[in-house]
C-alpha cells in the first residue's frame, strides 16, 4: 500500500498510551468522513491515504524543535508579505485538512497551506451523522520532511498533491541540512528545483524566501 513498511490493523485507539503499545507504523481501513471525526479526538497525528488512516511512529510524540522552528519561520516570512501585499491570500498552519480528489480520495495536513482565492469546502457526514469539513483548492503547500516518512512524502504524497488542480507549488524542506525542494507547476508541467545554499532564494506567490531566514535558529545537530 505504501512505500514504507506499515502494518494493517483492525483498530486504532484515540489515546496516546494505547497507540504506543502498537507496531511503529500502522494503517486502519476507514471512510474519509470517519477519519475526519476520528482526527478531532485522536491524541496523536494521523493522515488519511487512499482509504486508510495512517499513523507513523515518528509523529506519535509530536514534532521536533527543528520542525516547529521551520514552520514558524515559513509562516512568519510569508504571512508578513501576504498581509502587506496580498491581503486576499489565506495562510494556514497544519490543522487545516486538505482534500485530494482521486479514484481513492486522500486528505493530508501539510505544515502550511496557502490559498489565493475563496476557499472551497467539501463536507461529509460521518457515521454519527455529524458534518466534517476539508478544503480542496490550495495554491501552495509546505512540508518539513522527517526521516520515517520521507519516502512516503516524496512518492505517494507528492503524486497525490499533484492531482489538486488549483495547486501551483509544493515545497519540501529538510530539517537536518540546508535543502529545499520546490515543485512548481508551469504550463501544467511540474518543474523541480533544489536550493541548498543559505543565500539562495525561492518564491512563494511572489514572496521571496531567503534560505538563511527559513533556517534561522535551526540546530542541525538536534537529536
Number of C-alpha atoms within 10 A of each C-alpha: 12 12 13 13 10 16 15 15 12 8 10 18 15 15 12 14 11 10 18 13 8 14 14 16 19 21 24 18 18 16 17 25 20 18 23 23 19 18 16 10 11 15 17 19 18 20 19 25 23 20 17 21 25 23 23 19 19 16 16 17 12 13 12 14 15 22 20 16 18 23 21 15 18 20 21 13 16 19 20 13 17 19 13 8 12 15 12 11 17 18 17 15 18 16 12 17 19 24 25 23 15 11 7 11 16 22 26 20 21 21 23 21 24 25 22 18 12 11 14 12 13 12 12 16 15 17 11 9 10 12 13 18 16 21 17 20 22 25 21 23 25 23 21 20 21 18 10 16 17 16 16 15 19 13 12 15 18 16 12 20 24 19 12 18 14 15 19 22 24 23 23 21 23 21 25 18 14 18 18 22 16 21 19 20 16 10 8 9 11 15 12 13 12 15 16 14 14 15 11 16 16 18 12 21 18 12 17 14 18 17 19 15 17 23 24 14 13 21 14 13 9 10 8
